[in-house]
Amino acid sequence: MDMKTILEAKWYQLEGTVRQKFGELTHNDMAEINGRIEALLGKLQERYDVSLEEAEQMLTRLNVDADGNVDSLKLDAEAPDQPS
């Protein structure tokens, strides 16, 4: 399963992690996104001033497995959230 499919399928499980990882996203942003990955990518582009490709890379670095588990050690080690 690709990252987009996993995030959409496990959105309610991963929403808190996404919000924590991408602190520029507001509660209103999260409500608008509501599990729609294209909306999430758009908000990442808007809030972090990055291209679509960079926003996709940001999501890829979440390192979510097919069961919706996030590698929190990898998340904690990564900073800043924006692509290099």
C-alpha positions as CSV (number, residue, x, y, z in Angstrom):
1,M,0.0,0.0,0.0
2,D,1.3,3.5,-0.8
3,M,1.5,6.3,1.8
4,K,-1.6,8.1,0.4
5,T,-3.8,5.0,0.7
6,I,-2.5,4.2,4.2
7,L,-3.1,7.8,5.4
8,E,-6.6,7.9,4.0
9,A,-7.5,4.5,5.5
10,K,-6.0,5.2,8.9
11,W,-6.7,9.0,9.1
12,Y,-8.4,9.0,12.5
13,Q,-5.6,6.9,13.9
14,L,-2.9,9.1,12.4
15,E,-4.5,12.5,12.6
16,G,-2.9,13.4,16.0
17,T,0.5,12.3,14.7
18,V,0.1,14.4,11.5
19,R,-0.9,17.4,13.6
20,Q,2.1,16.9,16.0
21,K,4.5,16.5,13.1
22,F,3.2,19.4,11.1
23,G,2.6,22.0,13.8
24,E,1.8,24.7,11.3
25,L,-1.5,23.0,10.6
26,T,-4.4,24.4,12.6
27,H,-7.3,22.6,14.0
28,N,-9.4,24.2,11.3
29,D,-7.0,22.9,8.7
30,M,-7.4,19.4,10.1
31,A,-11.2,19.6,10.0
32,E,-11.0,20.8,6.4
33,I,-8.6,18.0,5.5
34,N,-10.8,15.3,7.1
35,G,-8.7,12.4,5.7
36,R,-8.4,13.7,2.2
37,I,-4.8,13.4,1.2
38,E,-5.0,15.9,-1.6
39,A,-6.4,18.5,0.9
40,L,-3.5,17.6,3.3
41,L,-1.0,18.1,0.5
42,G,-2.5,21.4,-0.3
43,K,-2.4,22.6,3.3
44,L,1.2,21.5,3.6
45,Q,2.0,23.5,0.5
46,E,0.2,26.6,1.9
47,R,1.5,26.5,5.4
48,Y,5.1,25.5,4.7
49,D,5.4,27.3,1.3
50,V,6.6,24.2,-0.5
51,S,5.9,22.6,-3.9
52,L,3.6,19.6,-4.3
53,E,6.7,17.3,-4.6
54,E,8.1,18.7,-1.4
55,A,4.8,18.2,0.4
56,E,4.7,14.6,-0.8
57,Q,8.2,14.1,0.5
58,M,7.1,15.5,3.9
59,L,4.3,12.8,4.0
60,T,6.7,10.1,2.9
61,R,9.0,10.9,5.8
62,L,6.2,10.1,8.3
63,N,7.3,6.5,7.8
64,V,3.9,4.9,8.3
65,D,3.5,1.1,7.8
66,A,0.6,-0.6,6.2
67,D,-1.1,-1.1,9.6
68,G,-1.0,2.7,10.3
69,N,1.9,2.4,12.8
70,V,4.3,5.4,12.8
71,D,8.0,5.0,13.4
72,S,8.1,7.6,16.2
73,L,11.8,7.3,16.7
74,K,12.3,8.5,13.1
75,L,9.8,11.2,13.6
76,D,11.5,12.6,16.7
77,A,14.9,12.5,15.0
78,E,13.8,14.6,12.0
79,A,13.9,18.4,12.2
80,P,12.9,20.6,10.7
81,D,9.7,19.4,9.2
82,Q,10.3,21.1,5.9
83,P,12.2,19.2,3.1
84,S,15.8,20.1,2.6
